[in-house]
Amino acid sequence: MIGTLVVAASVVAEIAVAAEFYVVRDASTKKCTVVDTKPTTTTTTIVDNGTFKTKTEAETGMKTMKVCTTN
């Protein structure tokens, strides 16, 4: 039982500090991708409101972003 509580606590802590996911567009290739680190260069930019809590949400969101679907 204690082992289960430790695992559950670890999962909750991991979710609390989980990285955000970003839909970014590469300036040279014009392709969109999902990344887990906020871009710090000018070669990639966050698309629209492309910040999500999970990778799955980011991938789904990317499919609806016009700039990402017109490649």
TIVO-2410 file (N, C-alpha, C; in nm, 3 decimals):
# residues 71
REC num residu      c1      c2      c3 atome chaine
REC   1      M   0.083  -0.119   0.000     N      A
REC   1      M   0.000   0.000   0.000    CA      A
REC   1      M   0.088   0.126   0.000     C      A
REC   2      I   0.192   0.127   0.079     N      A
REC   2      I   0.281   0.244   0.085    CA      A
REC   2      I   0.348   0.265  -0.050     C      A
REC   3      G   0.388   0.156  -0.115     N      A
REC   3      G   0.450   0.166  -0.248    CA      A
REC   3      G   0.356   0.231  -0.348     C      A
REC   4      T   0.230   0.197  -0.342     N      A
REC   4      T   0.130   0.256  -0.431    CA      A
REC   4      T   0.117   0.406  -0.406     C      A
REC   5      L   0.118   0.445  -0.279     N      A
REC   5      L   0.109   0.587  -0.245    CA      A
REC   5      L   0.230   0.664  -0.293     C      A
REC   6      V   0.347   0.604  -0.284     N      A
REC   6      V   0.470   0.669  -0.330    CA      A
REC   6      V   0.464   0.689  -0.481     C      A
REC   7      V   0.421   0.587  -0.554     N      A
REC   7      V   0.409   0.598  -0.699    CA      A
REC   7      V   0.305   0.704  -0.735     C      A
REC   8      A   0.193   0.703  -0.669     N      A
REC   8      A   0.088   0.802  -0.696    CA      A
REC   8      A   0.137   0.943  -0.669     C      A
REC   9      A   0.210   0.961  -0.560     N      A
REC   9      A   0.264   1.093  -0.526    CA      A
REC   9      A   0.366   1.137  -0.631     C      A
REC  10      S   0.445   1.045  -0.681     N      A
REC  10      S   0.543   1.078  -0.785    CA      A
REC  10      S   0.475   1.122  -0.913     C      A
REC  11      V   0.368   1.053  -0.949     N      A
REC  11      V   0.294   1.088  -1.071    CA      A
REC  11      V   0.233   1.226  -1.057     C      A
REC  12      V   0.173   1.256  -0.944     N      A
REC  12      V   0.113   1.387  -0.920    CA      A
REC  12      V   0.220   1.495  -0.925     C      A
REC  13      A   0.333   1.472  -0.864     N      A
REC  13      A   0.442   1.570  -0.864    CA      A
REC  13      A   0.494   1.591  -1.005     C      A
REC  14      E   0.502   1.484  -1.084     N      A
REC  14      E   0.549   1.494  -1.221    CA      A
REC  14      E   0.453   1.577  -1.305     C      A
REC  15      I   0.325   1.558  -1.286     N      A
REC  15      I   0.225   1.635  -1.360    CA      A
REC  15      I   0.234   1.783  -1.321     C      A
REC  16      A   0.255   1.811  -1.195     N      A
REC  16      A   0.260   1.948  -1.148    CA      A
REC  16      A   0.376   2.026  -1.208     C      A
REC  17      V   0.486   1.959  -1.235     N      A
REC  17      V   0.603   2.028  -1.290    CA      A
REC  17      V   0.626   1.993  -1.436     C      A
REC  18      A   0.530   1.929  -1.499     N      A
REC  18      A   0.545   1.887  -1.638    CA      A
REC  18      A   0.566   2.007  -1.728     C      A
REC  19      A   0.647   1.987  -1.827     N      A
REC  19      A   0.676   2.093  -1.923    CA      A
REC  19      A   0.553   2.120  -2.009     C      A
REC  20      E   0.544   2.241  -2.057     N      A
REC  20      E   0.439   2.272  -2.153    CA      A
REC  20      E   0.489   2.230  -2.291     C      A
REC  21      F   0.396   2.215  -2.382     N      A
REC  21      F   0.429   2.180  -2.519    CA      A
REC  21      F   0.390   2.296  -2.608     C      A
REC  22      Y   0.470   2.318  -2.709     N      A
REC  22      Y   0.451   2.433  -2.798    CA      A
REC  22      Y   0.442   2.388  -2.942     C      A
REC  23      V   0.351   2.451  -3.018     N      A
REC  23      V   0.347   2.431  -3.162    CA      A
REC  23      V   0.431   2.545  -3.220     C      A
REC  24      V   0.538   2.506  -3.288     N      A
REC  24      V   0.629   2.606  -3.345    CA      A
REC  24      V   0.642   2.585  -3.495     C      A
REC  25      R   0.679   2.695  -3.562     N      A
REC  25      R   0.697   2.690  -3.707    CA      A
REC  25      R   0.839   2.733  -3.739     C      A
REC  26      D   0.907   2.652  -3.818     N      A
REC  26      D   1.042   2.681  -3.860    CA      A
REC  26      D   1.037   2.786  -3.971     C      A
REC  27      A   1.113   2.894  -3.955     N      A
REC  27      A   1.110   3.005  -4.050    CA      A
REC  27      A   1.160   2.966  -4.189     C      A
REC  28      S   1.256   2.876  -4.197     N      A
REC  28      S   1.312   2.841  -4.327    CA      A
REC  28      S   1.234   2.732  -4.399     C      A
REC  29      T   1.189   2.629  -4.326     N      A
REC  29      T   1.116   2.519  -4.391    CA      A
REC  29      T   0.966   2.541  -4.393     C      A
REC  30      K   0.917   2.634  -4.311     N      A
REC  30      K   0.773   2.663  -4.299    CA      A
REC  30      K   0.693   2.545  -4.244     C      A
REC  31      K   0.760   2.451  -4.177     N      A
REC  31      K   0.692   2.335  -4.121    CA      A
REC  31      K   0.668   2.355  -3.972     C      A
REC  32      C   0.555   2.304  -3.926     N      A
REC  32      C   0.519   2.311  -3.785    CA      A
REC  32      C   0.555   2.181  -3.715     C      A
REC  33      T   0.596   2.193  -3.591     N      A
REC  33      T   0.627   2.077  -3.508    CA      A
REC  33      T   0.584   2.106  -3.365     C      A
REC  34      V   0.579   2.001  -3.284     N      A
REC  34      V   0.551   2.013  -3.142    CA      A
REC  34      V   0.682   1.995  -3.067     C      A
REC  35      V   0.712   2.087  -2.977     N      A
REC  35      V   0.834   2.079  -2.896    CA      A
REC  35      V   0.798   2.098  -2.750     C      A
REC  36      D   0.886   2.052  -2.662     N      A
REC  36      D   0.860   2.065  -2.518    CA      A
REC  36      D   0.944   2.173  -2.452     C      A
REC  37      T   1.012   2.252  -2.533     N      A
REC  37      T   1.093   2.363  -2.483    CA      A
REC  37      T   1.054   2.490  -2.557     C      A
REC  38      K   1.028   2.596  -2.483     N      A
REC  38      K   0.990   2.722  -2.544    CA      A
REC  38      K   1.105   2.771  -2.633     C      A
REC  39      P   1.076   2.805  -2.758     N      A
REC  39      P   1.183   2.850  -2.848    CA      A
REC  39      P   1.248   2.979  -2.800     C      A
REC  40      T   1.379   2.983  -2.813     N      A
REC  40      T   1.454   3.101  -2.771    CA      A
REC  40      T   1.530   3.165  -2.886     C      A
REC  41      T   1.510   3.113  -3.006     N      A
REC  41      T   1.577   3.168  -3.123    CA      A
REC  41      T   1.474   3.228  -3.218     C      A
REC  42      T   1.520   3.298  -3.317     N      A
REC  42      T   1.429   3.358  -3.415    CA      A
REC  42      T   1.403   3.264  -3.531     C      A
REC  43      T   1.466   3.148  -3.535     N      A
REC  43      T   1.444   3.055  -3.646    CA      A
REC  43      T   1.314   2.977  -3.630     C      A
REC  44      T   1.262   2.969  -3.507     N      A
REC  44      T   1.132   2.906  -3.484    CA      A
REC  44      T   1.047   2.999  -3.398     C      A
REC  45      T   0.919   3.002  -3.427     N      A
REC  45      T   0.828   3.086  -3.351    CA      A
REC  45      T   0.706   3.004  -3.308     C      A
REC  46      I   0.648   3.042  -3.195     N      A
REC  46      I   0.526   2.977  -3.149    CA      A
REC  46      I   0.412   3.023  -3.239     C      A
REC  47      V   0.334   2.928  -3.285     N      A
REC  47      V   0.223   2.956  -3.377    CA      A
REC  47      V   0.098   2.989  -3.297     C      A
REC  48      D   0.028   3.095  -3.339     N      A
REC  48      D  -0.098   3.135  -3.276    CA      A
REC  48      D  -0.087   3.131  -3.124     C      A
REC  49      N  -0.180   3.062  -3.061     N      A
REC  49      N  -0.175   3.041  -2.917    CA      A
REC  49      N  -0.128   2.898  -2.894     C      A
REC  50      G  -0.012   2.865  -2.946     N      A
REC  50      G   0.036   2.727  -2.951    CA      A
REC  50      G   0.102   2.675  -2.826     C      A
REC  51      T   0.045   2.700  -2.710     N      A
REC  51      T   0.098   2.647  -2.585    CA      A
REC  51      T  -0.005   2.551  -2.526     C      A
REC  52      F   0.038   2.428  -2.496     N      A
REC  52      F  -0.053   2.324  -2.451    CA      A
REC  52      F   0.004   2.250  -2.330     C      A
REC  53      K  -0.084   2.184  -2.256     N      A
REC  53      K  -0.043   2.110  -2.136    CA      A
REC  53      K   0.010   1.971  -2.168     C      A
REC  54      T  -0.037   1.912  -2.277     N      A
REC  54      T   0.009   1.778  -2.314    CA      A
REC  54      T   0.050   1.776  -2.460     C      A
REC  55      K   0.131   1.677  -2.494     N      A
REC  55      K   0.176   1.663  -2.632    CA      A
REC  55      K   0.058   1.630  -2.723     C      A
REC  56      T  -0.033   1.547  -2.674     N      A
REC  56      T  -0.151   1.511  -2.753    CA      A
REC  56      T  -0.235   1.633  -2.786     C      A
REC  57      E  -0.256   1.722  -2.688     N      A
REC  57      E  -0.331   1.845  -2.711    CA      A
REC  57      E  -0.260   1.931  -2.816     C      A
REC  58      A  -0.129   1.938  -2.807     N      A
REC  58      A  -0.051   2.019  -2.902    CA      A
REC  58      A  -0.063   1.962  -3.043     C      A
REC  59      E  -0.054   1.831  -3.056     N      A
REC  59      E  -0.065   1.768  -3.188    CA      A
REC  59      E  -0.203   1.790  -3.248     C      A
REC  60      T  -0.306   1.780  -3.165     N      A
REC  60      T  -0.443   1.804  -3.212    CA      A
REC  60      T  -0.461   1.950  -3.249     C      A
REC  61      G  -0.410   2.040  -3.166     N      A
REC  61      G  -0.419   2.183  -3.195    CA      A
REC  61      G  -0.348   2.221  -3.323     C      A
REC  62      M  -0.233   2.160  -3.348     N      A
REC  62      M  -0.156   2.190  -3.467    CA      A
REC  62      M  -0.235   2.159  -3.594     C      A
REC  63      K  -0.317   2.055  -3.589     N      A
REC  63      K  -0.397   2.016  -3.705    CA      A
REC  63      K  -0.503   2.120  -3.741     C      A
REC  64      T  -0.538   2.209  -3.646     N      A
REC  64      T  -0.640   2.309  -3.672    CA      A
REC  64      T  -0.582   2.447  -3.704     C      A
REC  65      M  -0.451   2.460  -3.694     N      A
REC  65      M  -0.387   2.589  -3.720    CA      A
REC  65      M  -0.362   2.606  -3.869     C      A
REC  66      K  -0.423   2.709  -3.925     N      A
REC  66      K  -0.417   2.728  -4.070    CA      A
REC  66      K  -0.274   2.733  -4.123     C      A
REC  67      V  -0.187   2.804  -4.055     N      A
REC  67      V  -0.049   2.818  -4.102    CA      A
REC  67      V   0.023   2.681  -4.103     C      A
REC  68      C  -0.024   2.589  -4.022     N      A
REC  68      C   0.037   2.456  -4.017    CA      A
REC  68      C  -0.023   2.359  -4.116     C      A
REC  69      T  -0.144   2.384  -4.160     N      A
REC  69      T  -0.212   2.290  -4.249    CA      A
REC  69      T  -0.199   2.329  -4.395     C      A
REC  70      T  -0.142   2.444  -4.424     N      A
REC  70      T  -0.129   2.489  -4.562    CA      A
REC  70      T   0.011   2.468  -4.618     C      A
REC  71      N   0.088   2.376  -4.559     N      A
REC  71      N   0.224   2.348  -4.606    CA      A
REC  71      N   0.222   2.262  -4.729     C      A
***
